[in-house]
């Protein structure tokens, strides 16, 4: 490794976007430009921009009237071309050395930290209804960190030492997988959308990338950023359209060799099943890496700091409208603290505004689309009619201008109520109040209530309570937080992923994830090969001569 490759990357600093700042002015200008000029979003196959006759318009979630562009939809012939393009580029791209490939992503990070920052942020704010802060920590900081840290982690894998001797030299070669990788990315994080196709590409793989149609604008700019950084055409081939049809066509190909997925547990299971049914058709066993659903929890002990707990509930549950896999979605509160916690949460929520995320006074934007809005409102309607539920605050929704849902806290009388078990994926958090002396039992309830195991947190000042929670909730969350909200994992600090039905826990933002995209080859060179097939045990005794 060169000195540059050995250097430890540093997490990208978060800019403030205060009124009057240069970064705020740049984002405001970019917002005006993108909002005023709707984009035609093409398919991108081997670098060619293809505007399909099949297309649909898309608008900002927070403003139905704000048309952002028209999205081209792939037909089967486009998917076939994308697969051919990925396979055609494979030999060339994989022949680049790891330092050469890493340099592309380091350049992408530098461009994103500079002239591309406002562009990606504006697209994320408009297309995904994120506030400038949420867009900054996602589309800028986290994506920059993925590019820089992944390059360093990959160099570490390649540099793993093997034992050699005086007569033999042993080497480890990081080969790509044998075929092409399919990356399916979600709407909620531009950084995840950027990482899912590029982590395999860094290791020499070529990729079919199907981003969420609900984040088409930011995905388009991510690919343009990578091309500006020198990524060869055909390494990433972007297709949009009917998700089920595209996936069916991709996983039916004999050269399909890996799936990098973030999305719902149901979709991941269906893809896994489809792949399993075709296992006899593949040239190699596919690698399946997925991060899926969650039902993030906060468990509070009677010794918890009430204000810190209340802030964690508000931020952890409602930032980005609760549309984070890691969001706090269920609370377990001791009876002695519950009234004070409720009071503080109510007070904070009374100051929170919901509206256009481009207005910096708003804390929440809109949920991502019609289907999400109707699903969330359905849960709110059920809660109003359910005698086991009490809407503590919020509960309102309005889709006349955009898909807006108030931040909502619901208290239930049973710890196994559906609202404590089912993923809602919106600005709704459900709480259960337990008797203080049942803390140990509530840890078991928390562990067993849902099929998920992504994120969770314990709030306590009692060291024994923290130790007990760490032990009893060991399998309940892949990312576990002590006296902090269960969101906001940082690349290089808290590699992210969960188990059970939350995914394969391959930890995005770490070497654990990257090694899934390599097929190592061990090379042994014998410097003094034997010239006699006999072994010592075969020698005859003198008496036998």
Secondary structure, DSSP 8 states (H G I E B T S, - for coil): --HHHHS-----------TT-HHHHHHHHHHHHHHHS-EEE-EEETTEEE--SSEEEEEETTEEEEEEEEEE---HHHHHHHHHHHHHHHHHHHHS-HHHHHHHHHHHHHHHHTTTHHHHHHHHHHHH---HHHHIIIIIIIHHHHHHHHHHHHHHHHT------SSEEEEEEEEE-SSEEEEE--SS-HHHHHHHHHHHHHTT--EEEE--GGGHHHHHHHHHHHHHTT--TTSEEE--S-HHHHHHHHHTSTTEEEEEEES-HHHHHHHHHHHHHTGGG-SS--EEEEE----EEEEE-TTS-HHHHHHHHHHHHHGGGG-STT-EEEEEEEHHHHHHHHHHHHHHHHH--BS-TTSTT-SB---SSHHHHHHHHHHHHHHHH-TTEEEEE---EE-SSS-EE--EEEEESSTT-HHHHS---SSEEEEEEE-GGGHHHHHHHHHHS-SEESEEEEE-S-HHHHHHHHHHTTTT-SEEEESS-S----TTTS-B--EETTB----BSSHHHHGGGEEEEEEEEESS--S----GGG---GGG-
